[in-house]
Amino acid sequence: MTQSSASTPLSYKDAGVDIVAGDALVERIKPLAKKTMREGVLAGIGGFGALFEVPKRYKEPVLVSGTDGVGTKLKLAFEWNMHDTVGIDLVGMSVNDVLVQGAEPLFFLDYFACGKLDVDTAAAVVGGIAKGCELSGCALIGGETAEMPGMYPAGEYDLAGFCVGAVEKSKILTGADVKPGDVVLGLASAGVHSNGFSLVRKCIERAEAAGTVPATLDGKPFKQAIMEPTRLYVKNVLAALAAHPIKALAHITGGGLLENIPRVLPEGTAAHLVKGSWPQTELFAWLQQTAGIDDIEMNRTFNNGIGMVVVVDAANAEATAATLRASGETVYTVGTIAAQGDGAQVVVR
């Protein structure tokens, strides 16, 4: 007599979830997370919740939080099997956002979701997350790995990241004191970072169909240039904030220069940027030529070479730029603040 299929035992692994693989990943992650530990961490990876104590050097700490993902850049990571830097992108999108309000990123949590867990791939991704946290002085104290059969195609995953930072209440950057005559500094990006990749992928498809994919861009192999991770501005900008009276910061992400700078400008003011005051890299020149788009669309879709904007009083501009350059940033004076009038809040000409 044969046993019916209805009475055959089914394990969680039979259903597509491998608990052993999940446990193996946690063990791979622990030493990576340990490298990111900093003051304030009371309990990290392994518990039901991570514990963090705000450092006592803060007198009136205000918590600043941010969350983001990596977007369709992940599609190229899947296609090209390049998983080791998208974790840096994940961290960069959140810590750079928290930074613009003057906050020091304190801790980070990640969410990794897939259909079937590949421990090596997941470990490479989390390794990038840990590296990004280490470079930002931010502790990786928790996260979630979700294996959900049927939710994602084979070989694909999704990422989300969550950052909490702190700033003294008296030092929160709001941009409220930005005024006409102030100087706009631009900090160079590392590349496309993690925005505009739906268009980037269309450009790649067009170039592949035409057989015109370049071997290199800006001295790097094509794929590396495209996948170059988001620049982490945290440590260098925090040092500049400690030394100079910076008025506002803007992280140039989705919406580019045209839509992110207005987020930190008072009503009635505008940023007048000077075209050509920062160089267009081979990467962005290739994207613009391949897509066949004008300068306005470039500045609204991509960071176009400027990943962070710093607004300072004209009297402090040179000293602030010098501090940032000394710490390793590439800094350009890209424009000034003016009265808005009837025009847009960001003008590039």
The 8 nearest C-alpha neighbors of each residue, nearest first, counted from 0:
[[1, 2, 3, 4, 6, 7, 5, 8],
 [2, 0, 3, 4, 6, 7, 5, 8],
 [1, 3, 4, 0, 6, 7, 5, 8],
 [4, 2, 5, 6, 1, 7, 0, 8],
 [3, 5, 7, 6, 2, 8, 1, 9],
 [4, 6, 3, 7, 2, 8, 9, 1],
 [5, 7, 4, 3, 8, 2, 9, 1],
 [6, 8, 4, 5, 9, 3, 2, 10],
 [9, 7, 6, 10, 5, 4, 13, 11],
 [8, 10, 13, 7, 11, 14, 12, 6],
 [11, 9, 13, 12, 14, 8, 16, 15],
 [10, 12, 14, 13, 16, 15, 9, 17],
 [13, 11, 16, 17, 15, 14, 10, 18],
 [14, 12, 10, 15, 11, 9, 16, 17],
 [15, 13, 11, 12, 16, 10, 9, 148],
 [14, 16, 12, 13, 148, 17, 11, 115],
 [15, 17, 12, 11, 14, 146, 18, 148],
 [16, 18, 12, 20, 19, 21, 15, 11],
 [19, 17, 21, 20, 22, 16, 12, 11],
 [20, 18, 22, 21, 17, 23, 24, 12],
 [19, 21, 23, 17, 22, 18, 24, 118],
 [22, 20, 18, 24, 19, 23, 25, 17],
 [21, 23, 19, 25, 24, 20, 18, 26],
 [24, 22, 20, 26, 21, 25, 19, 27],
 [23, 25, 27, 21, 26, 22, 118, 28],
 [26, 24, 28, 22, 27, 23, 29, 21],
 [25, 27, 23, 24, 28, 29, 22, 30],
 [28, 26, 24, 25, 29, 23, 122, 30],
 [27, 29, 25, 31, 26, 30, 24, 32],
 [28, 30, 32, 31, 26, 27, 33, 25],
 [31, 29, 33, 32, 28, 34, 27, 26],
 [32, 30, 28, 29, 33, 34, 129, 126],
 [31, 33, 29, 34, 35, 30, 139, 129],
 [32, 34, 30, 35, 31, 36, 29, 139],
 [33, 35, 32, 31, 36, 30, 133, 129],
 [36, 34, 138, 133, 33, 32, 139, 132],
 [35, 37, 138, 33, 34, 40, 32, 139],
 [38, 36, 138, 40, 39, 35, 137, 136],
 [39, 37, 40, 54, 36, 52, 53, 41],
 [38, 40, 52, 51, 54, 53, 41, 37],
 [41, 39, 51, 38, 42, 50, 37, 52],
 [40, 42, 50, 51, 39, 43, 52, 49],
 [43, 41, 50, 49, 40, 51, 44, 46],
 [42, 44, 140, 49, 141, 45, 50, 46],
 [43, 45, 141, 140, 46, 29, 49, 42],
 [46, 44, 43, 47, 141, 25, 48, 49],
 [45, 47, 48, 44, 49, 43, 42, 141],
 [46, 48, 45, 49, 44, 141, 43, 50],
 [47, 49, 46, 50, 141, 43, 42, 45],
 [48, 50, 43, 42, 140, 141, 46, 51],
 [51, 49, 42, 41, 40, 48, 43, 52],
 [52, 50, 40, 39, 41, 53, 49, 42],
 [51, 53, 39, 54, 40, 50, 41, 38],
 [52, 54, 39, 55, 51, 57, 60, 165],
 [55, 53, 56, 39, 52, 57, 38, 51],
 [54, 56, 57, 53, 58, 52, 39, 60],
 [57, 55, 54, 58, 53, 60, 59, 167],
 [56, 58, 55, 60, 59, 54, 167, 53],
 [59, 57, 60, 56, 167, 55, 168, 54],
 [58, 60, 167, 168, 57, 61, 169, 166],
 [61, 59, 167, 57, 166, 165, 168, 58],
 [60, 62, 166, 165, 168, 167, 63, 59],
 [61, 63, 165, 164, 60, 64, 163, 166],
 [64, 62, 164, 163, 165, 97, 61, 102],
 [65, 63, 163, 162, 164, 97, 62, 66],
 [64, 66, 162, 93, 161, 97, 163, 96],
 [65, 67, 161, 160, 93, 162, 64, 159],
 [68, 66, 160, 159, 93, 92, 161, 65],
 [67, 69, 159, 158, 89, 70, 160, 66],
 [68, 70, 89, 193, 72, 88, 73, 158],
 [71, 69, 72, 68, 73, 193, 194, 196],
 [70, 72, 73, 74, 196, 197, 69, 75],
 [71, 73, 74, 70, 196, 75, 69, 193],
 [72, 74, 76, 71, 75, 77, 70, 69],
 [75, 73, 77, 71, 72, 76, 78, 155],
 [74, 76, 78, 77, 73, 72, 79, 71],
 [75, 77, 81, 73, 79, 80, 74, 78],
 [78, 76, 80, 74, 75, 79, 73, 155],
 [79, 77, 75, 76, 80, 74, 81, 73],
 [78, 80, 76, 81, 77, 75, 222, 74],
 [81, 79, 77, 76, 78, 82, 75, 120],
 [82, 80, 76, 79, 83, 77, 84, 75],
 [83, 81, 124, 76, 84, 123, 85, 80],
 [82, 84, 123, 124, 127, 81, 85, 126],
 [85, 83, 127, 87, 86, 82, 228, 88],
 [86, 84, 88, 87, 82, 83, 89, 124],
 [85, 87, 128, 127, 89, 124, 84, 88],
 [86, 88, 131, 127, 128, 90, 84, 85],
 [89, 87, 85, 91, 229, 86, 228, 90],
 [90, 88, 86, 87, 91, 92, 69, 68],
 [89, 91, 87, 88, 93, 92, 131, 94],
 [92, 90, 88, 94, 93, 89, 231, 95],
 [91, 93, 89, 90, 95, 94, 88, 67],
 [94, 92, 96, 65, 91, 66, 95, 90],
 [95, 93, 97, 91, 96, 90, 104, 92],
 [94, 96, 98, 97, 93, 91, 92, 250],
 [97, 95, 93, 98, 94, 99, 250, 92],
 [96, 98, 94, 95, 99, 102, 100, 65],
 [97, 99, 102, 95, 101, 96, 100, 94],
 [100, 98, 248, 101, 96, 97, 249, 95],
 [101, 99, 172, 98, 102, 171, 97, 173],
 [100, 102, 98, 99, 172, 171, 166, 103],
 [103, 101, 166, 98, 165, 100, 164, 97],
 [102, 104, 164, 165, 105, 98, 166, 101],
 [105, 103, 164, 137, 163, 94, 106, 102],
 [106, 104, 164, 137, 163, 103, 138, 165],
 [105, 107, 138, 137, 163, 139, 162, 104],
 [106, 108, 162, 139, 161, 138, 140, 163],
 [109, 107, 142, 141, 161, 160, 139, 140],
 [108, 110, 142, 160, 159, 161, 143, 111],
 [109, 111, 143, 159, 142, 158, 144, 160],
 [112, 110, 144, 158, 157, 143, 145, 109],
 [113, 111, 145, 157, 156, 144, 146, 110],
 [114, 112, 156, 146, 115, 151, 147, 116],
 [113, 115, 148, 147, 151, 146, 150, 149],
 [116, 114, 113, 146, 148, 117, 153, 147],
 [115, 117, 118, 146, 113, 114, 20, 121],
 [118, 116, 120, 119, 121, 115, 20, 154],
 [117, 119, 121, 120, 24, 122, 116, 20],
 [120, 118, 122, 121, 117, 123, 24, 124],
 [121, 119, 123, 122, 117, 118, 124, 82],
 [120, 122, 124, 118, 123, 119, 117, 125],
 [121, 123, 125, 119, 124, 120, 126, 118],
 [124, 122, 83, 126, 120, 121, 125, 82],
 [125, 123, 121, 86, 127, 83, 126, 122],
 [126, 124, 128, 122, 127, 123, 129, 86],
 [125, 127, 123, 129, 124, 128, 122, 130],
 [128, 126, 86, 130, 87, 84, 124, 125],
 [127, 129, 86, 125, 131, 87, 126, 130],
 [128, 130, 132, 126, 127, 131, 32, 31],
 [131, 129, 127, 133, 132, 128, 126, 134],
 [132, 130, 87, 128, 134, 129, 133, 90],
 [133, 131, 137, 135, 129, 130, 134, 136],
 [132, 134, 35, 130, 136, 135, 131, 129],
 [135, 133, 131, 132, 136, 130, 231, 137],
 [136, 134, 132, 137, 133, 233, 234, 131],
 [137, 135, 133, 134, 132, 138, 35, 104],
 [136, 138, 132, 105, 106, 135, 104, 133],
 [139, 137, 106, 35, 36, 140, 107, 132],
 [140, 138, 107, 32, 106, 35, 141, 108],
 [139, 141, 43, 44, 138, 49, 108, 107],
 [142, 140, 108, 44, 43, 49, 139, 109],
 [141, 143, 109, 108, 110, 144, 140, 44],
 [142, 144, 110, 111, 145, 109, 141, 112],
 [143, 145, 111, 112, 110, 146, 142, 21],
 [144, 146, 112, 147, 111, 143, 113, 110],
 [147, 145, 113, 114, 115, 112, 116, 16],
 [146, 148, 114, 150, 113, 145, 149, 115],
 [149, 147, 114, 15, 150, 115, 146, 16],
 [148, 150, 151, 114, 147, 152, 115, 15],
 [149, 151, 148, 114, 147, 152, 113, 146],
 [150, 152, 114, 149, 113, 155, 153, 156],
 [153, 151, 155, 154, 114, 150, 149, 156],
 [152, 154, 155, 151, 114, 115, 113, 156],
 [153, 155, 152, 77, 156, 115, 114, 117],
 [156, 154, 153, 152, 151, 113, 77, 157],
 [157, 155, 113, 112, 151, 158, 154, 111],
 [156, 158, 112, 111, 113, 159, 155, 73],
 [159, 157, 111, 110, 68, 112, 69, 160],
 [158, 160, 68, 110, 67, 109, 111, 89],
 [159, 161, 109, 66, 67, 108, 89, 68],
 [160, 162, 66, 108, 107, 65, 109, 93],
 [163, 161, 107, 65, 64, 106, 93, 66],
 [164, 162, 64, 106, 63, 105, 104, 107],
 [163, 165, 104, 105, 63, 103, 102, 62],
 [166, 164, 62, 102, 61, 103, 63, 60],
 [167, 165, 102, 61, 60, 168, 101, 171],
 [168, 166, 60, 170, 169, 59, 61, 57],
 [167, 169, 170, 59, 171, 61, 60, 166],
 [168, 170, 167, 171, 59, 166, 172, 60],
 [171, 169, 167, 168, 172, 166, 101, 100],
 [170, 172, 101, 100, 168, 169, 173, 166],
 [173, 171, 100, 101, 174, 247, 170, 246],
 [172, 174, 175, 171, 247, 100, 263, 246],
 [175, 173, 247, 263, 177, 176, 246, 264],
 [174, 176, 173, 177, 265, 264, 263, 246],
 [177, 175, 174, 178, 246, 265, 173, 247],
 [178, 176, 174, 175, 246, 264, 265, 181],
 [177, 179, 181, 176, 180, 336, 268, 337],
 [180, 178, 337, 336, 181, 338, 268, 177],
 [179, 181, 336, 335, 337, 178, 182, 313],
 [182, 180, 312, 313, 336, 179, 335, 311],
 [181, 183, 335, 313, 311, 310, 312, 334],
 [182, 184, 310, 334, 335, 333, 309, 332],
 [185, 183, 332, 309, 333, 331, 308, 310],
 [184, 186, 308, 331, 330, 305, 333, 307],
 [187, 185, 330, 307, 305, 329, 306, 308],
 [188, 186, 305, 329, 304, 306, 185, 330],
 [187, 189, 306, 305, 304, 190, 230, 186],
 [190, 188, 230, 229, 227, 187, 192, 228],
 [189, 191, 188, 192, 227, 304, 224, 225],
 [190, 192, 193, 194, 301, 302, 225, 189],
 [191, 193, 229, 190, 228, 194, 189, 227],
 [194, 192, 69, 191, 88, 72, 229, 70],
 [195, 193, 253, 196, 252, 192, 301, 191],
 [194, 196, 197, 198, 300, 301, 199, 253],
 [197, 195, 199, 198, 72, 194, 71, 200],
 [196, 198, 200, 199, 195, 71, 201, 72],
 [197, 199, 201, 196, 200, 195, 202, 290],
 [200, 198, 196, 202, 201, 197, 203, 195],
 [199, 201, 203, 202, 197, 198, 196, 204],
 [200, 202, 198, 204, 203, 199, 205, 197],
 [203, 201, 205, 199, 200, 204, 289, 290],
 [202, 204, 200, 206, 201, 205, 207, 199],
 [205, 203, 201, 207, 202, 206, 208, 200],
 [206, 204, 202, 208, 203, 207, 201, 209],
 [205, 207, 211, 209, 203, 212, 208, 204],
 [208, 206, 210, 204, 209, 205, 212, 203],
 [207, 209, 205, 206, 210, 204, 211, 203],
 [210, 208, 206, 207, 211, 205, 212, 204],
 [209, 211, 207, 208, 206, 212, 205, 213],
 [212, 210, 206, 209, 213, 207, 208, 205],
 [211, 213, 206, 207, 210, 214, 203, 221],
 [214, 212, 215, 211, 221, 216, 220, 206],
 [215, 213, 221, 220, 212, 216, 219, 222],
 [214, 216, 220, 221, 219, 213, 218, 217],
 [215, 217, 218, 219, 282, 281, 221, 224],
 [218, 216, 281, 219, 215, 282, 280, 224],
 [217, 219, 216, 215, 220, 224, 221, 281],
 [220, 218, 215, 216, 217, 224, 221, 223],
 [219, 221, 215, 223, 222, 214, 224, 216],
 [220, 222, 215, 224, 223, 214, 216, 219],
 [223, 221, 225, 224, 220, 226, 79, 219],
 [222, 224, 226, 220, 225, 221, 227, 219],
 [225, 223, 221, 227, 222, 226, 219, 216],
 [224, 226, 222, 223, 227, 221, 191, 190],
 [225, 227, 223, 224, 228, 222, 84, 192],
 [228, 226, 224, 225, 223, 190, 189, 229],
 [229, 227, 88, 192, 84, 226, 87, 230],
 [230, 228, 192, 88, 91, 189, 231, 193],
 [229, 231, 189, 232, 188, 228, 91, 192],
 [232, 230, 91, 233, 229, 135, 95, 134],
 [231, 233, 235, 236, 234, 230, 95, 135],
 [234, 232, 236, 135, 235, 231, 237, 98],
 [233, 235, 237, 236, 232, 135, 238, 136],
 [236, 234, 238, 237, 233, 232, 326, 239],
 [235, 237, 239, 238, 233, 234, 232, 240],
 [238, 236, 240, 234, 239, 235, 233, 241],
 [237, 239, 241, 235, 236, 240, 234, 242],
 [238, 240, 236, 242, 241, 237, 243, 322],
 [241, 239, 237, 243, 238, 242, 236, 245],
 [242, 240, 238, 239, 243, 237, 244, 236],
 [241, 243, 239, 240, 238, 244, 319, 322],
 [242, 244, 240, 245, 239, 241, 319, 315],
 [245, 243, 246, 240, 311, 242, 315, 241],
 [244, 246, 311, 243, 247, 240, 310, 309],
 [247, 245, 311, 310, 174, 177, 244, 176],
 [248, 246, 174, 310, 172, 245, 309, 263],
 [247, 249, 309, 99, 308, 310, 250, 307],
 [250, 248, 308, 260, 307, 99, 251, 259],
 [249, 251, 307, 252, 96, 306, 95, 308],
 [252, 250, 306, 255, 302, 307, 259, 256],
 [251, 253, 255, 194, 250, 254, 302, 259],
 [254, 252, 194, 255, 300, 195, 251, 301],
 [255, 253, 258, 299, 300, 252, 259, 257],
 [256, 254, 299, 302, 301, 300, 298, 251],
 [255, 257, 298, 259, 258, 251, 260, 302],
 [256, 258, 299, 255, 345, 259, 298, 260],
 [257, 259, 254, 256, 255, 260, 261, 299],
 [260, 258, 262, 261, 256, 251, 257, 255],
 [259, 261, 262, 249, 258, 263, 256, 257],
 [262, 260, 264, 263, 259, 344, 258, 345],
 [261, 263, 260, 259, 264, 258, 249, 265],
 [264, 262, 174, 261, 260, 247, 173, 249],
 [265, 263, 261, 174, 262, 268, 266, 177],
 [266, 264, 175, 268, 267, 174, 177, 263],
 [265, 267, 268, 264, 339, 269, 344, 261],
 [266, 268, 339, 338, 265, 269, 340, 344],
 [269, 267, 339, 338, 266, 337, 265, 264],
 [270, 268, 344, 339, 337, 345, 336, 338],
 [269, 271, 336, 345, 335, 344, 272, 337],
 [270, 272, 346, 334, 335, 345, 347, 336],
 [273, 271, 334, 347, 333, 346, 270, 274],
 [272, 274, 348, 334, 276, 347, 333, 275],
 [275, 273, 348, 276, 347, 272, 277, 333],
 [274, 276, 277, 278, 273, 279, 333, 348],
 [277, 275, 333, 273, 274, 278, 332, 331],
 [276, 278, 275, 331, 333, 279, 274, 304],
 [279, 277, 275, 280, 276, 304, 274, 331],
 [278, 280, 283, 284, 304, 281, 277, 303],
 [279, 281, 282, 283, 278, 284, 217, 304],
 [280, 282, 284, 217, 283, 216, 285, 279],
 [283, 281, 285, 280, 284, 216, 286, 217],
 [282, 284, 286, 285, 280, 281, 287, 303],
 [283, 285, 281, 287, 282, 286, 288, 280],
 [286, 284, 288, 282, 283, 287, 289, 281],
 [287, 285, 283, 289, 284, 288, 290, 282],
 [288, 286, 284, 290, 285, 289, 292, 291],
 [287, 289, 291, 285, 286, 290, 284, 292],
 [290, 288, 286, 291, 287, 202, 285, 206],
 [289, 291, 287, 292, 288, 202, 286, 198],
 [292, 290, 288, 289, 287, 293, 286, 202],
 [293, 291, 290, 287, 296, 297, 294, 288],
 [292, 294, 296, 295, 297, 291, 287, 298],
 [295, 293, 297, 296, 298, 292, 287, 299],
 [296, 294, 298, 297, 293, 299, 292, 257],
 [295, 297, 299, 298, 294, 293, 300, 292],
 [298, 296, 294, 300, 295, 299, 301, 293],
 [297, 299, 295, 255, 256, 296, 300, 301],
 [298, 300, 255, 254, 296, 257, 297, 301],
 [301, 299, 255, 297, 254, 298, 195, 296],
 [302, 300, 255, 303, 298, 297, 195, 299],
 [301, 303, 255, 305, 304, 251, 306, 256],
 [304, 302, 301, 305, 298, 283, 297, 279],
 [303, 305, 188, 302, 187, 306, 190, 279],
 [306, 304, 187, 188, 302, 186, 185, 307],
 [305, 307, 188, 251, 187, 302, 186, 250],
 [306, 308, 250, 186, 251, 249, 305, 185],
 [309, 307, 185, 249, 248, 184, 186, 250],
 [308, 310, 248, 184, 183, 247, 185, 311],
 [311, 309, 183, 247, 246, 182, 184, 248],
 [312, 310, 245, 246, 182, 181, 316, 313],
 [311, 313, 181, 314, 315, 182, 316, 310],
 [314, 312, 181, 316, 182, 315, 311, 180],
 [313, 315, 312, 316, 317, 311, 318, 181],
 [316, 314, 312, 313, 318, 317, 319, 311],
 [315, 317, 313, 319, 318, 314, 311, 320],
 [318, 316, 320, 319, 315, 321, 314, 313],
 [317, 319, 321, 320, 315, 316, 322, 243],
 [320, 318, 322, 316, 321, 317, 315, 243],
 [319, 321, 323, 317, 318, 322, 324, 316],
 [320, 322, 318, 324, 319, 323, 325, 317],
 [323, 321, 325, 319, 324, 320, 239, 318],
 [322, 324, 320, 326, 328, 325, 321, 319],
 [325, 323, 328, 321, 327, 326, 322, 329],
 [324, 326, 322, 323, 327, 321, 328, 320],
 [327, 325, 323, 324, 235, 328, 322, 238],
 [328, 326, 324, 325, 323, 329, 235, 322],
 [329, 327, 324, 323, 330, 326, 186, 187],
 [328, 330, 187, 186, 324, 327, 331, 323],
 [329, 331, 186, 185, 328, 320, 187, 324],
 [332, 330, 185, 184, 333, 277, 186, 329],
 [331, 333, 184, 334, 183, 185, 276, 330],
 [332, 334, 276, 272, 184, 331, 273, 183],
 [335, 333, 272, 183, 271, 273, 332, 182],
 [334, 336, 182, 183, 271, 181, 270, 180],
 [335, 337, 270, 179, 181, 180, 269, 271],
 [338, 336, 179, 269, 268, 339, 180, 270],
 [337, 339, 268, 179, 340, 269, 267, 336],
 [340, 338, 268, 269, 267, 342, 337, 344],
 [339, 341, 342, 338, 267, 268, 343, 269],
 [340, 342, 339, 343, 267, 344, 338, 269],
 [343, 341, 340, 339, 344, 346, 269, 345],
 [342, 344, 345, 346, 339, 269, 341, 340],
 [345, 343, 269, 261, 270, 339, 346, 342],
 [346, 344, 270, 343, 257, 269, 271, 347],
 [345, 347, 271, 272, 270, 343, 348, 344],
 [348, 346, 272, 273, 274, 271, 345, 295],
 [347, 274, 273, 346, 272, 271, 275, 294]]
